[in-house]
Amino acid sequence: MNPAHEPDELLTIGEMSRRTGVAASALRYYEDLGLVGSVRTGGNQRRYPRHMLRRVSLISVAKRLGIPLADVREAFGEVPMDSTPSHADWQRASRRWKKRLEEHRRAIERLEHELTGCIGCGCLSLKACALLNPGDALAATGAGPRRLEDVVEGEDSAGDEL
């Protein structure tokens, strides 16, 4: 039977890496980005408070889902790093993150809808292209999938904000 862990217990970078499955180099990178925090020993070694396990685990899940680290940083914005976050701290972060995830979901749904009709000019349908992009007017706005880029950035194919 394992003894109870103290909330203020400090873990080495190796222990954090083993517990979370995240490479030590990634942990250092997350620290550079302000996503996690550590304290230093007298010998300048990193020690992570045990409560960082949850943050690192959530970062891992977010990465697997394709969520940008900047969004994770924003969601964690008010969750304290210098003390064990309370249930209320995580609830506030969860509500902010849920809102951002819902925005991502809506953007993906819009993209899915657009994909069934057009690949953003590179068109799959010359008939649809003549209606949606007469005279190849989108060519003047730049390279790439112009209509889909607008959809992903929060506008529909007519340029109206969603």
Secondary structure as GFF3:
##gff-version 3
##sequence-region A 1 162
A	DSSP	beta_strand	10	12	.	.	.	ID=ss1
A	DSSP	alpha_helix	13	20	.	.	.	ID=ss2
A	DSSP	alpha_helix	24	32	.	.	.	ID=ss3
A	DSSP	beta_strand	39	40	.	.	.	ID=ss4
A	DSSP	beta_strand	46	49	.	.	.	ID=ss5
A	DSSP	alpha_helix	52	64	.	.	.	ID=ss6
A	DSSP	alpha_helix	69	75	.	.	.	ID=ss7
A	DSSP	alpha_helix	87	117	.	.	.	ID=ss8
A	DSSP	alpha_helix	126	132	.	.	.	ID=ss9
A	DSSP	three_ten_helix	134	141	.	.	.	ID=ss10
A	DSSP	alpha_helix	146	152	.	.	.	ID=ss11
###
